[in-house]
Amino acid sequence: MKSTLQVRSTMSLYRHHRSLCSLVGSGACNRTSSKGTARVCERTFLHCKGSHNNLIGLMLKNKGHMGRFCSVRGCAAQTPTAEAEVVAEEEAPMLTLQDLPTSDESDTMLRKLFRGAQCTIGPWIDHGFYYDFAMEEPLTRKSLPRIKKEMQKIIKKKLPFVKEEVSVEEARSRIEEIGETYKLEILDSIVARDPNAPITIYHIGEPGEKGSWWDLCAGPHVENTGDIDPNAISLDDVAGAYWRGDEDNAQLQRIYGCAFSNATELEAYHKIREEAAKRDHRQLGKELDLFSITDDVGGGLVFWHPKGAMIRHTLEQFWKEIHLKQGYQLLYTPHIAKVDLWKTSGHFDFYSESMFDQMDVEDEEYQLKPMNCPFHVAIYKDGYYSYRDLPLRWAELGTVYRYERSGTMHGLFRVRGFTQDDAHIFCLPDQIAPEIVGVLDLIEELLSTFGFSEYEVNLSTRPEKSVGSDEIWDKAEAALIQALDTKGWGYTIDNGGGAFYGPKIDIKIRDALGRQWQCSTVQLDFNLPERFDMSYITPENTKERPIMIHRAILGSLERFMGILIENYAGAFPAWLAPVQVSLLAVTDAVMPYVEDVAKKMREDGIRVETVGGMSIGKAIRNAEKAKIPVMCVIGEREAEGNTLSVRTYANGEIGTMPVDAVREKVAKAAHDRTQIEF
């Protein structure tokens, strides 16, 4: 369970990354996150996944004597086989947003191309960066080469970075002078969050010189822009977006891109990107007839077609089997409940923006559930438990509904209705560590069965504002550390990064392309037991609060299915494949034999289809296109000899084999949840 993630950190690399960021037009490391919360670039650390993640900017704005540059965070360039050392205790710099000035040439170019453009926000994301602009002229992908060319010119100027600390009033005056309304709003949000936050400006170019430029930024930087490789930047796409993600605000134009320390890393990134495009689960889902999402019925609502439903059924069956084996009990709960439940849990007050509107039922308000946890608490409250009854392990594949704006939804990765692999453990304080070890064992067994063996583990501890006593927090954090140490897993600690109601462990998996995906979470909760007045009877016949542990392993089935589709490139292992064997008849005369073989395979639990009435070449091509693991060509010779001519999707033609031998190998692979070996 050791990650192959290399985490590199030196002060030189730190400055380099920060300055690479600085080629973007809002400059402000004092920027807002994707959730609209002001963020200052004091949070300057990011795991550099196997390569230097560098930021480069794109020039978009001209106003008066200033040009505007968009700075960006780069993404890791890794090949699917790339591995590096593990240095768990170090972190490499986070790449954030900063700025680069324009020259006279670029000033002229921007006057012609993007007059009046305003920069808004441009955060880093998992695979690069995006930057949003307010401008009248529409951006297209054809705009990107021109912007990149101007970026390269500016980089070669070797302009210095100069730091200046200013008061809030001075910063506001300068921003108002250049008419940057979005930047002013960002400054206000920083001050609202922390009135004493330091406000620093970085000049790019000597202050006061013609062509120099400044913006809000926490720094630090390299000495000059020449430390950035002009041949290692990439602008990838354009899209629309709303200011602060709110559809009631102005619509902006978004540019996606990334940057690296050298052209070799950029080339590797492009190869990964090309392969990722081929694996896009939305396209493969359509080609393989697995699922559909249609706006005519409702955006963000998934319809599982027969083949996709079979994969999901197989996954759910495995999930239930392994949970029952680990001592969990299964639950089923409703899809709606009275609003009062969500008020008691706190979701109505603190999570309402992600909840659908209430519905009136016989003069009472009901709510589609956004979470399963209050329902499990309600079941607990319906019983009476002593310390002898704990721990209780309750699991549910529970479907929840959350409001997502149309612009944020993305295939199976972000939807409005999804099924969580939820479980809750109610236990005694002294049972936390062994229960967490049991959860980690379960995580390892589940994820490894799907082929995921490289993970990143993070432990988040008590934040400044929290509920619960010092004693229970100390005991809980110690128990999580003990559990991780028992497993022998390396982990990083995010001090103060836990939820206000308890510490947690997060686990990210790495797929076939080296991409990381957040999947598993183990979260302690000291809040809901208090809110719902939960209790158990102690040996002294008094009442105490149970410890509540939330845990999800796959996250949501929809999102995990999207990850699987892309990880396998649609070629599912035999145990998961919706059709495991395709029997291809050469002529209609052998169809009785084909159907007899199919009947025997179905009796073995093998998912099999029969194909006839077309040329054998077309039948094979169709089966290959459907990525069916095993194809058996059947002609008169096979029918007479009780054999099958076997070929596989993975290895092509295998040869002639007895029917029973093929049945045995396929059935064994399905039972063992492994690939078929011929």
Secondary structure as the mmCIF struct_conf table of DSSP 4:
data_model
#
loop_
_struct_conf.conf_type_id
_struct_conf.id
_struct_conf.beg_label_comp_id
_struct_conf.beg_label_asym_id
_struct_conf.beg_label_seq_id
_struct_conf.end_label_comp_id
_struct_conf.end_label_asym_id
_struct_conf.end_label_seq_id
HELX_RH_AL_P HELX_RH_AL_P1 MET A 11 CYS A 21
TURN_TY1_P TURN_TY1_P1 SER A 22 SER A 22
BEND BEND1 LEU A 23 LEU A 23
STRN STRN1 VAL A 24 VAL A 24
TURN_TY1_P TURN_TY1_P2 GLY A 25 SER A 26
BEND BEND2 CYS A 29 ASN A 30
STRN STRN2 ARG A 31 THR A 32
TURN_TY1_P TURN_TY1_P3 SER A 34 LYS A 35
BEND BEND3 GLY A 36 GLY A 36
STRN STRN3 ALA A 38 ARG A 39
TURN_TY1_P TURN_TY1_P4 CYS A 41 GLU A 42
STRN STRN4 PHE A 45 LEU A 46
BEND BEND4 GLY A 50 SER A 51
STRN STRN5 ASN A 53 ASN A 54
STRN STRN6 LEU A 58 LYS A 63
TURN_TY1_P TURN_TY1_P5 GLY A 64 HIS A 65
STRN STRN7 MET A 66 CYS A 70
TURN_TY1_P TURN_TY1_P6 PRO A 80 THR A 81
TURN_TY1_P TURN_TY1_P7 ALA A 88 GLU A 89
STRN STRN8 ALA A 92 PRO A 93
HELX_LH_PP_P HELX_LH_PP_P1 MET A 94 LEU A 95
HELX_RH_AL_P HELX_RH_AL_P2 ASP A 104 LEU A 113
STRN STRN9 ARG A 115 ARG A 115
TURN_TY1_P TURN_TY1_P8 GLY A 116 GLY A 116
STRN STRN10 GLN A 118 CYS A 119
STRN STRN11 TRP A 124 ILE A 125
TURN_TY1_P TURN_TY1_P9 ASP A 126 HIS A 127
STRN STRN12 GLY A 128 ALA A 134
BEND BEND5 GLU A 136 GLU A 137
HELX_LH_PP_P HELX_LH_PP_P2 PRO A 138 LEU A 139
HELX_RH_3T_P HELX_RH_3T_P1 ARG A 141 SER A 143
HELX_RH_AL_P HELX_RH_AL_P3 LEU A 144 ILE A 155
TURN_TY1_P TURN_TY1_P10 LYS A 156 LYS A 157
STRN STRN13 PRO A 160 PRO A 160
STRN STRN14 PHE A 161 VAL A 166
HELX_RH_AL_P HELX_RH_AL_P4 VAL A 168 ILE A 178
TURN_TY1_P TURN_TY1_P11 GLY A 179 GLY A 179
HELX_RH_AL_P HELX_RH_AL_P5 THR A 181 ARG A 193
TURN_TY1_P TURN_TY1_P12 PRO A 195 ASN A 196
STRN STRN15 ILE A 199 ILE A 204
BEND BEND6 GLY A 205 GLU A 206
TURN_TY1_P TURN_TY1_P13 PRO A 207 GLY A 208
BEND BEND7 GLU A 209 GLU A 209
TURN_TY1_P TURN_TY1_P14 LYS A 210 GLY A 211
STRN STRN16 TRP A 213 LEU A 216
BEND BEND8 GLU A 223 GLU A 223
STRN STRN17 ASN A 224 ASN A 224
HELX_RH_3T_P HELX_RH_3T_P2 THR A 225 ASP A 227
BEND BEND9 ILE A 228 ILE A 228
TURN_TY1_P TURN_TY1_P15 PRO A 230 ASN A 231
BEND BEND10 ALA A 232 ALA A 232
STRN STRN18 ILE A 233 TYR A 242
HELX_RH_3T_P HELX_RH_3T_P3 TRP A 243 GLY A 245
TURN_TY1_P TURN_TY1_P16 GLU A 247 ASP A 248
BEND BEND11 ASN A 249 ASN A 249
STRN STRN19 GLN A 251 PHE A 260
BEND BEND12 SER A 261 ASN A 262
HELX_RH_AL_P HELX_RH_AL_P6 ALA A 263 LYS A 278
TURN_TY1_P TURN_TY1_P17 ARG A 279 ARG A 279
HELX_RH_AL_P HELX_RH_AL_P7 HIS A 281 GLU A 287
TURN_TY1_P TURN_TY1_P18 LEU A 288 ASP A 289
STRN STRN20 PHE A 291 SER A 292
TURN_TY1_P TURN_TY1_P19 ASP A 295 VAL A 297
TURN_TY1_P TURN_TY1_P20 GLY A 299 GLY A 300
STRN STRN21 PHE A 303 TRP A 304
HELX_RH_AL_P HELX_RH_AL_P8 PRO A 306 LYS A 325
TURN_TY1_P TURN_TY1_P21 GLN A 326 GLY A 327
STRN STRN22 GLN A 329 LEU A 330
BEND BEND13 HIS A 335 HIS A 335
STRN STRN23 ILE A 336 LYS A 338
HELX_RH_AL_P HELX_RH_AL_P9 VAL A 339 SER A 345
BEND BEND14 GLY A 346 GLY A 346
HELX_RH_AL_P HELX_RH_AL_P10 HIS A 347 PHE A 350
BEND BEND15 TYR A 351 TYR A 351
HELX_RH_3T_P HELX_RH_3T_P4 SER A 352 SER A 354
BEND BEND16 MET A 355 MET A 355
HELX_LH_PP_P HELX_LH_PP_P3 PHE A 356 GLN A 358
STRN STRN24 MET A 359 VAL A 361
TURN_TY1_P TURN_TY1_P22 GLU A 362 ASP A 363
STRN STRN25 GLU A 364 LEU A 368
BEND BEND17 PRO A 370 PRO A 370
BEND BEND18 ASN A 372 ASN A 372
HELX_RH_AL_P HELX_RH_AL_P11 CYS A 373 LYS A 381
TURN_TY1_P TURN_TY1_P23 ASP A 382 ASP A 382
BEND BEND19 GLY A 383 GLY A 383
STRN STRN26 SER A 386 SER A 386
HELX_RH_3T_P HELX_RH_3T_P5 TYR A 387 ASP A 389
STRN STRN27 LEU A 392 TYR A 401
HELX_RH_3T_P HELX_RH_3T_P6 SER A 406 THR A 408
STRN STRN28 HIS A 410 HIS A 410
TURN_TY1_P TURN_TY1_P24 GLY A 411 PHE A 413
STRN STRN29 ARG A 414 ARG A 414
BEND BEND20 ARG A 416 ARG A 416
STRN STRN30 GLY A 417 CYS A 427
HELX_RH_3T_P HELX_RH_3T_P7 PRO A 429 GLN A 431
HELX_RH_AL_P HELX_RH_AL_P12 ILE A 432 THR A 449
TURN_TY1_P TURN_TY1_P25 PHE A 450 GLY A 451
STRN STRN31 TYR A 455 SER A 460
BEND BEND21 GLU A 464 LYS A 465
BEND BEND22 GLY A 468 GLY A 468
HELX_RH_AL_P HELX_RH_AL_P13 ASP A 470 LYS A 487
TURN_TY1_P TURN_TY1_P26 GLY A 488 GLY A 488
STRN STRN32 THR A 492 ASP A 494
TURN_TY1_P TURN_TY1_P27 ASN A 495 GLY A 496
BEND BEND23 GLY A 498 GLY A 498
STRN STRN33 ALA A 499 ALA A 499
TURN_TY1_P TURN_TY1_P28 PHE A 500 TYR A 501
STRN STRN34 GLY A 502 GLY A 502
STRN STRN35 LYS A 504 ARG A 510
TURN_TY1_P TURN_TY1_P29 ALA A 512 LEU A 513
BEND BEND24 GLY A 514 GLY A 514
STRN STRN36 GLN A 516 ASP A 525
BEND BEND25 PHE A 526 ASN A 527
HELX_RH_AL_P HELX_RH_AL_P14 LEU A 528 ARG A 531
TURN_TY1_P TURN_TY1_P30 PHE A 532 ASP A 533
STRN STRN37 TYR A 536 ILE A 537
TURN_TY1_P TURN_TY1_P31 PRO A 539 GLU A 540
BEND BEND26 ASN A 541 ASN A 541
STRN STRN38 LYS A 543 GLU A 544
HELX_LH_PP_P HELX_LH_PP_P4 ARG A 545 PRO A 546
STRN STRN39 ILE A 547 SER A 556
HELX_RH_AL_P HELX_RH_AL_P15 LEU A 557 TYR A 568
TURN_TY1_P TURN_TY1_P32 ALA A 569 GLY A 570
TURN_TY1_P TURN_TY1_P33 ALA A 574 LEU A 576
BEND BEND27 PRO A 578 PRO A 578
STRN STRN40 VAL A 581 ALA A 585
BEND BEND28 VAL A 586 THR A 587
HELX_RH_3T_P HELX_RH_3T_P8 ASP A 588 VAL A 590
HELX_RH_AL_P HELX_RH_AL_P16 MET A 591 GLU A 603
TURN_TY1_P TURN_TY1_P34 ASP A 604 GLY A 605
STRN STRN41 VAL A 608 VAL A 611
BEND BEND29 GLY A 613 MET A 614
HELX_RH_AL_P HELX_RH_AL_P17 ILE A 616 LYS A 625
TURN_TY1_P TURN_TY1_P35 ALA A 626 LYS A 627
BEND BEND30 PRO A 629 PRO A 629
STRN STRN42 VAL A 630 ILE A 634
HELX_RH_AL_P HELX_RH_AL_P18 GLU A 636 GLY A 641
TURN_TY1_P TURN_TY1_P36 ASN A 642 ASN A 642
STRN STRN43 THR A 643 THR A 648
TURN_TY1_P TURN_TY1_P37 TYR A 649 ASN A 651
STRN STRN44 GLY A 652 PRO A 658
HELX_RH_AL_P HELX_RH_AL_P19 VAL A 659 ASP A 672
TURN_TY1_P TURN_TY1_P38 ARG A 673 ARG A 673
BEND BEND31 THR A 674 THR A 674
#
